[in-house]
Amino acid sequence: MNGYNEKGHYNDEPEPGSFVRAFDAFPKAKPQYVTRTSGGGKWTIVMSVVSCILLWSELARWWRGEETHTFAVEKGVSHSMQINLDIVVKMKCKDLHVNVQDAAGDRILAASRLQEDATNWGQWVDAKGVHRLGRDSQGRVVTGSGWHEEGFGEEHVHDIVARGRKKARWAKTPRLWGAEADSCRIYGSLDLNKVQGDFHITARGHGYAEVGQHLDHNAFNFSHVISELSFGPYYPSLVNPLDRTINLADAHFYKFQYFMSVVPTIYTVQRGSGSAPAERTIFTNQYAVTEQSKEISERMVPGLFFKYDIEPILLHIEERRDGFLTFGIKVINILSGVVVACHWGFTLSEWLREVVGRRRRKQSEGVIGAKSDYDD
């Protein structure tokens, strides 16, 4: 009867309503013929953990994309370049002169093209994030390493491009609210010749032979805060080396010099294969800067001097990211590989467990008194 019942149970038909099970091309074994082991559960946990780790790693790699830097000789010929600046000097606006002198011999009276607002020095120095060049807001030396908002190192290209698409607007000058206007905010954009030049801010009556009264030397104070200094189209969200930096003058006759090397730069975000067109592109400029400040004699001209030079090379920074279909295929391959590897691991572990068990049983059979029927 037992055999008959077992056979009948083995060949019984699917339960009513279970049409999927009736047409299953891969029939499953009956529960009574399946042996559950603790090793199988452990390997299932291992497979789940490894799958999650590799899936998260692949997702992070896909999100970051693959970034490439390419240098080439700039082929295009352009005659003009835009410079954007937002500087606060601890002197009154009427006591300052802003000029540009380039290698072509042109002298531009920048003060007539820029906007000057009277402001108070305390409204800018106490602002969060203002720091000296090469140091952070806490005064620590910036080494370029460590944790940033986007991880270790520089920002991702897609973040730079996304923020660069925002509309460019200059921030409004804070109201004085009864405070004394002891400083001058100079901000705006200038179109200059794309050649080597010198942008400088000096005191009235100093620097150029001009008609007018010289400013009293005791009024000199070229302490300044640079909120923005960039070349090319104005993208307020792009961070440049001199953005949000401060420099204090220790004497009336003090000279600040900034030597900048400007490199035309293109940021591109591309998705898919190499033949796919670029989705978003930003044309701008980067620059490296070296600062030198010192006290000078009364025979020299104090002030702020920004010397810039245009490099004849073009830097192309491209971020490439796989499409959704390619990403999905990679995820499936990863998960399939984990399943196969864990299956082999489970099979080998069970085989080793069985071999070790057999050896232990053989050794136990050779021990006196091990058999239960020896004393019968």
PAPAKOL-486820 format. One record per residue (C-alpha): residue number from 1; y, x, z. Coordinates in steps of 0.25 Angstrom, whole numbers. Layout:
BEGIN
nr NUM&yy Y&xx X&zz Z;
...
***
This chain:
BEGIN
nr 1&yy 0&xx 0&zz 0;
nr 2&yy 9&xx 11&zz 4;
nr 3&yy 7&xx 18&zz -10;
nr 4&yy 9&xx 5&zz -17;
nr 5&yy 22&xx 1&zz -10;
nr 6&yy 27&xx 15&zz -12;
nr 7&yy 24&xx 14&zz -27;
nr 8&yy 30&xx 1&zz -28;
nr 9&yy 42&xx 6&zz -21;
nr 10&yy 44&xx 17&zz -30;
nr 11&yy 43&xx 8&zz -43;
nr 12&yy 51&xx -3&zz -37;
nr 13&yy 63&xx -8&zz -46;
nr 14&yy 77&xx -6&zz -42;
nr 15&yy 84&xx -16&zz -33;
nr 16&yy 90&xx -28&zz -40;
nr 17&yy 105&xx -26&zz -45;
nr 18&yy 103&xx -11&zz -45;
nr 19&yy 104&xx -9&zz -60;
nr 20&yy 110&xx 5&zz -60;
nr 21&yy 98&xx 10&zz -52;
nr 22&yy 88&xx 3&zz -62;
nr 23&yy 94&xx 11&zz -74;
nr 24&yy 96&xx 24&zz -67;
nr 25&yy 92&xx 35&zz -76;
nr 26&yy 90&xx 45&zz -64;
nr 27&yy 81&xx 37&zz -54;
nr 28&yy 83&xx 42&zz -40;
nr 29&yy 71&xx 45&zz -31;
nr 30&yy 67&xx 35&zz -20;
nr 31&yy 73&xx 37&zz -6;
nr 32&yy 59&xx 39&zz 0;
nr 33&yy 56&xx 51&zz -10;
nr 34&yy 69&xx 58&zz -6;
nr 35&yy 70&xx 68&zz 6;
nr 36&yy 84&xx 70&zz 12;
nr 37&yy 87&xx 84&zz 17;
nr 38&yy 98&xx 90&zz 26;
nr 39&yy 100&xx 101&zz 15;
nr 40&yy 104&xx 91&zz 5;
nr 41&yy 115&xx 85&zz 13;
nr 42&yy 120&xx 99&zz 16;
nr 43&yy 121&xx 103&zz 2;
nr 44&yy 127&xx 89&zz -1;
nr 45&yy 138&xx 93&zz 8;
nr 46&yy 140&xx 107&zz 3;
nr 47&yy 141&xx 101&zz -11;
nr 48&yy 152&xx 91&zz -7;
nr 49&yy 160&xx 102&zz 0;
nr 50&yy 159&xx 112&zz -12;
nr 51&yy 162&xx 101&zz -22;
nr 52&yy 174&xx 97&zz -14;
nr 53&yy 179&xx 112&zz -13;
nr 54&yy 177&xx 115&zz -28;
nr 55&yy 183&xx 102&zz -32;
nr 56&yy 195&xx 104&zz -24;
nr 57&yy 196&xx 119&zz -29;
nr 58&yy 195&xx 114&zz -44;
nr 59&yy 206&xx 103&zz -41;
nr 60&yy 215&xx 113&zz -35;
nr 61&yy 213&xx 123&zz -47;
nr 62&yy 215&xx 112&zz -57;
nr 63&yy 228&xx 107&zz -50;
nr 64&yy 234&xx 121&zz -50;
nr 65&yy 230&xx 124&zz -64;
nr 66&yy 229&xx 138&zz -70;
nr 67&yy 242&xx 145&zz -71;
nr 68&yy 245&xx 156&zz -81;
nr 69&yy 257&xx 165&zz -82;
nr 70&yy 261&xx 171&zz -96;
nr 71&yy 272&xx 181&zz -99;
nr 72&yy 277&xx 182&zz -113;
nr 73&yy 290&xx 186&zz -120;
nr 74&yy 300&xx 175&zz -121;
nr 75&yy 300&xx 171&zz -136;
nr 76&yy 311&xx 160&zz -135;
nr 77&yy 325&xx 164&zz -136;
nr 78&yy 335&xx 157&zz -127;
nr 79&yy 350&xx 161&zz -125;
nr 80&yy 353&xx 153&zz -112;
nr 81&yy 347&xx 151&zz -98;
nr 82&yy 350&xx 142&zz -87;
nr 83&yy 353&xx 147&zz -73;
nr 84&yy 352&xx 138&zz -61;
nr 85&yy 358&xx 141&zz -48;
nr 86&yy 362&xx 135&zz -34;
nr 87&yy 368&xx 145&zz -25;
nr 88&yy 376&xx 143&zz -12;
nr 89&yy 386&xx 155&zz -9;
nr 90&yy 393&xx 156&zz 5;
nr 91&yy 406&xx 156&zz -1;
nr 92&yy 416&xx 145&zz -6;
nr 93&yy 415&xx 141&zz -21;
nr 94&yy 429&xx 145&zz -24;
nr 95&yy 426&xx 159&zz -20;
nr 96&yy 414&xx 161&zz -29;
nr 97&yy 413&xx 165&zz -44;
nr 98&yy 400&xx 163&zz -51;
nr 99&yy 398&xx 170&zz -65;
nr 100&yy 387&xx 175&zz -74;
nr 101&yy 387&xx 187&zz -82;
nr 102&yy 376&xx 190&zz -92;
nr 103&yy 371&xx 201&zz -101;
nr 104&yy 378&xx 194&zz -113;
nr 105&yy 391&xx 197&zz -107;
nr 106&yy 394&xx 182&zz -104;
nr 107&yy 401&xx 178&zz -91;
nr 108&yy 399&xx 164&zz -87;
nr 109&yy 408&xx 158&zz -76;
nr 110&yy 396&xx 151&zz -69;
nr 111&yy 405&xx 144&zz -59;
nr 112&yy 410&xx 135&zz -69;
nr 113&yy 396&xx 130&zz -73;
nr 114&yy 390&xx 129&zz -59;
nr 115&yy 394&xx 119&zz -48;
nr 116&yy 400&xx 124&zz -35;
nr 117&yy 399&xx 116&zz -22;
nr 118&yy 405&xx 120&zz -9;
nr 119&yy 395&xx 119&zz 2;
nr 120&yy 391&xx 125&zz 16;
nr 121&yy 382&xx 137&zz 18;
nr 122&yy 375&xx 130&zz 30;
nr 123&yy 370&xx 119&zz 21;
nr 124&yy 362&xx 129&zz 12;
nr 125&yy 357&xx 140&zz 22;
nr 126&yy 350&xx 130&zz 31;
nr 127&yy 343&xx 124&zz 20;
nr 128&yy 328&xx 125&zz 21;
nr 129&yy 321&xx 135&zz 12;
nr 130&yy 333&xx 144&zz 10;
nr 131&yy 328&xx 158&zz 11;
nr 132&yy 331&xx 172&zz 6;
nr 133&yy 326&xx 178&zz -6;
nr 134&yy 311&xx 183&zz -4;
nr 135&yy 310&xx 175&zz 9;
nr 136&yy 306&xx 161&zz 13;
nr 137&yy 314&xx 151&zz 21;
nr 138&yy 309&xx 158&zz 34;
nr 139&yy 314&xx 171&zz 30;
nr 140&yy 300&xx 177&zz 26;
nr 141&yy 297&xx 185&zz 14;
nr 142&yy 292&xx 178&zz 3;
nr 143&yy 279&xx 185&zz -3;
nr 144&yy 275&xx 174&zz -13;
nr 145&yy 262&xx 172&zz -6;
nr 146&yy 257&xx 162&zz 4;
nr 147&yy 257&xx 147&zz 3;
nr 148&yy 266&xx 138&zz -5;
nr 149&yy 267&xx 123&zz -7;
nr 150&yy 257&xx 124&zz -19;
nr 151&yy 248&xx 135&zz -13;
nr 152&yy 248&xx 150&zz -13;
nr 153&yy 258&xx 156&zz -23;
nr 154&yy 267&xx 150&zz -33;
nr 155&yy 269&xx 135&zz -36;
nr 156&yy 260&xx 129&zz -47;
nr 157&yy 266&xx 127&zz -61;
nr 158&yy 264&xx 112&zz -62;
nr 159&yy 272&xx 111&zz -49;
nr 160&yy 283&xx 119&zz -55;
nr 161&yy 283&xx 111&zz -68;
nr 162&yy 283&xx 98&zz -61;
nr 163&yy 295&xx 101&zz -52;
nr 164&yy 302&xx 107&zz -64;
nr 165&yy 302&xx 94&zz -71;
nr 166&yy 311&xx 87&zz -60;
nr 167&yy 325&xx 85&zz -63;
nr 168&yy 335&xx 96&zz -60;
nr 169&yy 346&xx 93&zz -51;
nr 170&yy 355&xx 102&zz -42;
nr 171&yy 355&xx 98&zz -28;
nr 172&yy 368&xx 93&zz -22;
nr 173&yy 377&xx 101&zz -13;
nr 174&yy 376&xx 97&zz 2;
nr 175&yy 388&xx 90&zz 7;
nr 176&yy 397&xx 98&zz 17;
nr 177&yy 399&xx 87&zz 27;
nr 178&yy 411&xx 94&zz 33;
nr 179&yy 405&xx 108&zz 32;
nr 180&yy 413&xx 120&zz 27;
nr 181&yy 411&xx 123&zz 13;
nr 182&yy 408&xx 138&zz 14;
nr 183&yy 398&xx 140&zz 3;
nr 184&yy 397&xx 137&zz -12;
nr 185&yy 385&xx 131&zz -20;
nr 186&yy 384&xx 135&zz -34;
nr 187&yy 374&xx 128&zz -42;
nr 188&yy 371&xx 124&zz -57;
nr 189&yy 365&xx 129&zz -70;
nr 190&yy 371&xx 139&zz -80;
nr 191&yy 367&xx 142&zz -94;
nr 192&yy 367&xx 157&zz -96;
nr 193&yy 363&xx 167&zz -107;
nr 194&yy 349&xx 171&zz -106;
nr 195&yy 352&xx 185&zz -103;
nr 196&yy 353&xx 194&zz -91;
nr 197&yy 365&xx 190&zz -82;
nr 198&yy 371&xx 190&zz -69;
nr 199&yy 375&xx 178&zz -61;
nr 200&yy 384&xx 181&zz -50;
nr 201&yy 392&xx 174&zz -39;
nr 202&yy 404&xx 182&zz -34;
nr 203&yy 417&xx 180&zz -26;
nr 204&yy 430&xx 175&zz -32;
nr 205&yy 438&xx 187&zz -37;
nr 206&yy 426&xx 197&zz -36;
nr 207&yy 416&xx 200&zz -48;
nr 208&yy 425&xx 198&zz -59;
nr 209&yy 440&xx 201&zz -63;
nr 210&yy 446&xx 187&zz -61;
nr 211&yy 460&xx 182&zz -58;
nr 212&yy 461&xx 177&zz -44;
nr 213&yy 461&xx 180&zz -29;
nr 214&yy 449&xx 188&zz -24;
nr 215&yy 441&xx 182&zz -13;
nr 216&yy 442&xx 187&zz 1;
nr 217&yy 430&xx 197&zz 4;
nr 218&yy 428&xx 190&zz 18;
nr 219&yy 424&xx 177&zz 10;
nr 220&yy 413&xx 184&zz 3;
nr 221&yy 399&xx 178&zz 7;
nr 222&yy 389&xx 178&zz -4;
nr 223&yy 378&xx 172&zz 5;
nr 224&yy 370&xx 162&zz -4;
nr 225&yy 359&xx 152&zz -5;
nr 226&yy 352&xx 151&zz -19;
nr 227&yy 346&xx 137&zz -20;
nr 228&yy 343&xx 139&zz -35;
nr 229&yy 343&xx 150&zz -45;
nr 230&yy 335&xx 148&zz -58;
nr 231&yy 335&xx 151&zz -73;
nr 232&yy 332&xx 141&zz -84;
nr 233&yy 331&xx 125&zz -82;
nr 234&yy 334&xx 121&zz -68;
nr 235&yy 322&xx 117&zz -61;
nr 236&yy 326&xx 114&zz -46;
nr 237&yy 311&xx 114&zz -41;
nr 238&yy 307&xx 128&zz -47;
nr 239&yy 308&xx 138&zz -36;
nr 240&yy 315&xx 151&zz -40;
nr 241&yy 316&xx 164&zz -32;
nr 242&yy 330&xx 162&zz -27;
nr 243&yy 329&xx 148&zz -24;
nr 244&yy 333&xx 144&zz -10;
nr 245&yy 337&xx 158&zz -6;
nr 246&yy 348&xx 163&zz 3;
nr 247&yy 355&xx 177&zz 4;
nr 248&yy 366&xx 180&zz 14;
nr 249&yy 377&xx 190&zz 13;
nr 250&yy 379&xx 200&zz 24;
nr 251&yy 393&xx 204&zz 20;
nr 252&yy 405&xx 199&zz 12;
nr 253&yy 402&xx 209&zz 1;
nr 254&yy 387&xx 206&zz -3;
nr 255&yy 380&xx 206&zz -16;
nr 256&yy 368&xx 198&zz -19;
nr 257&yy 360&xx 202&zz -32;
nr 258&yy 348&xx 194&zz -38;
nr 259&yy 341&xx 201&zz -49;
nr 260&yy 333&xx 190&zz -57;
nr 261&yy 323&xx 192&zz -68;
nr 262&yy 321&xx 179&zz -76;
nr 263&yy 309&xx 175&zz -83;
nr 264&yy 308&xx 163&zz -92;
nr 265&yy 296&xx 154&zz -87;
nr 266&yy 288&xx 143&zz -93;
nr 267&yy 280&xx 134&zz -83;
nr 268&yy 269&xx 126&zz -91;
nr 269&yy 259&xx 116&zz -86;
nr 270&yy 247&xx 113&zz -95;
nr 271&yy 235&xx 104&zz -94;
nr 272&yy 222&xx 106&zz -102;
nr 273&yy 218&xx 116&zz -112;
nr 274&yy 227&xx 127&zz -117;
nr 275&yy 230&xx 119&zz -130;
nr 276&yy 236&xx 107&zz -122;
nr 277&yy 251&xx 107&zz -122;
nr 278&yy 259&xx 110&zz -109;
nr 279&yy 262&xx 98&zz -101;
nr 280&yy 274&xx 103&zz -93;
nr 281&yy 283&xx 115&zz -96;
nr 282&yy 295&xx 121&zz -88;
nr 283&yy 304&xx 132&zz -94;
nr 284&yy 311&xx 140&zz -84;
nr 285&yy 314&xx 154&zz -78;
nr 286&yy 308&xx 162&zz -67;
nr 287&yy 315&xx 174&zz -61;
nr 288&yy 312&xx 185&zz -51;
nr 289&yy 323&xx 190&zz -42;
nr 290&yy 327&xx 202&zz -34;
nr 291&yy 339&xx 201&zz -24;
nr 292&yy 348&xx 212&zz -19;
nr 293&yy 359&xx 210&zz -9;
nr 294&yy 368&xx 220&zz -2;
nr 295&yy 382&xx 222&zz 4;
nr 296&yy 392&xx 228&zz -6;
nr 297&yy 405&xx 235&zz -5;
nr 298&yy 418&xx 228&zz -8;
nr 299&yy 419&xx 235&zz -21;
nr 300&yy 408&xx 227&zz -27;
nr 301&yy 406&xx 212&zz -30;
nr 302&yy 399&xx 204&zz -20;
nr 303&yy 391&xx 191&zz -24;
nr 304&yy 378&xx 185&zz -29;
nr 305&yy 373&xx 192&zz -42;
nr 306&yy 361&xx 186&zz -50;
nr 307&yy 356&xx 195&zz -60;
nr 308&yy 346&xx 189&zz -70;
nr 309&yy 338&xx 195&zz -81;
nr 310&yy 330&xx 187&zz -91;
nr 311&yy 316&xx 192&zz -94;
nr 312&yy 311&xx 192&zz -109;
nr 313&yy 297&xx 186&zz -104;
nr 314&yy 292&xx 172&zz -103;
nr 315&yy 283&xx 167&zz -92;
nr 316&yy 274&xx 156&zz -95;
nr 317&yy 267&xx 149&zz -83;
nr 318&yy 257&xx 139&zz -87;
nr 319&yy 248&xx 130&zz -78;
nr 320&yy 236&xx 125&zz -85;
nr 321&yy 227&xx 114&zz -79;
nr 322&yy 214&xx 108&zz -84;
nr 323&yy 214&xx 93&zz -89;
nr 324&yy 208&xx 82&zz -80;
nr 325&yy 195&xx 82&zz -89;
nr 326&yy 193&xx 97&zz -88;
nr 327&yy 196&xx 96&zz -73;
nr 328&yy 185&xx 85&zz -72;
nr 329&yy 175&xx 93&zz -79;
nr 330&yy 177&xx 105&zz -70;
nr 331&yy 176&xx 96&zz -58;
nr 332&yy 162&xx 90&zz -63;
nr 333&yy 157&xx 104&zz -66;
nr 334&yy 161&xx 109&zz -52;
nr 335&yy 154&xx 97&zz -45;
nr 336&yy 142&xx 98&zz -54;
nr 337&yy 141&xx 113&zz -51;
nr 338&yy 142&xx 110&zz -36;
nr 339&yy 131&xx 100&zz -37;
nr 340&yy 121&xx 109&zz -44;
nr 341&yy 124&xx 121&zz -35;
nr 342&yy 122&xx 112&zz -23;
nr 343&yy 109&xx 107&zz -28;
nr 344&yy 103&xx 121&zz -31;
nr 345&yy 108&xx 125&zz -17;
nr 346&yy 101&xx 113&zz -11;
nr 347&yy 88&xx 115&zz -19;
nr 348&yy 88&xx 130&zz -15;
nr 349&yy 90&xx 127&zz 0;
nr 350&yy 79&xx 117&zz 0;
nr 351&yy 70&xx 126&zz -7;
nr 352&yy 73&xx 137&zz 3;
nr 353&yy 72&xx 127&zz 15;
nr 354&yy 58&xx 123&zz 10;
nr 355&yy 53&xx 138&zz 8;
nr 356&yy 58&xx 142&zz 22;
nr 357&yy 51&xx 129&zz 27;
nr 358&yy 38&xx 133&zz 21;
nr 359&yy 38&xx 147&zz 26;
nr 360&yy 41&xx 142&zz 40;
nr 361&yy 29&xx 132&zz 39;
nr 362&yy 20&xx 143&zz 35;
nr 363&yy 24&xx 152&zz 46;
nr 364&yy 22&xx 141&zz 56;
nr 365&yy 8&xx 138&zz 51;
nr 366&yy 3&xx 152&zz 55;
nr 367&yy 7&xx 151&zz 69;
nr 368&yy -4&xx 148&zz 80;
nr 369&yy -3&xx 134&zz 85;
nr 370&yy 6&xx 130&zz 74;
nr 371&yy -4&xx 120&zz 68;
nr 372&yy -6&xx 107&zz 76;
nr 373&yy -21&xx 106&zz 73;
nr 374&yy -25&xx 120&zz 78;
nr 375&yy -29&xx 115&zz 92;
nr 376&yy -38&xx 103&zz 87;
***
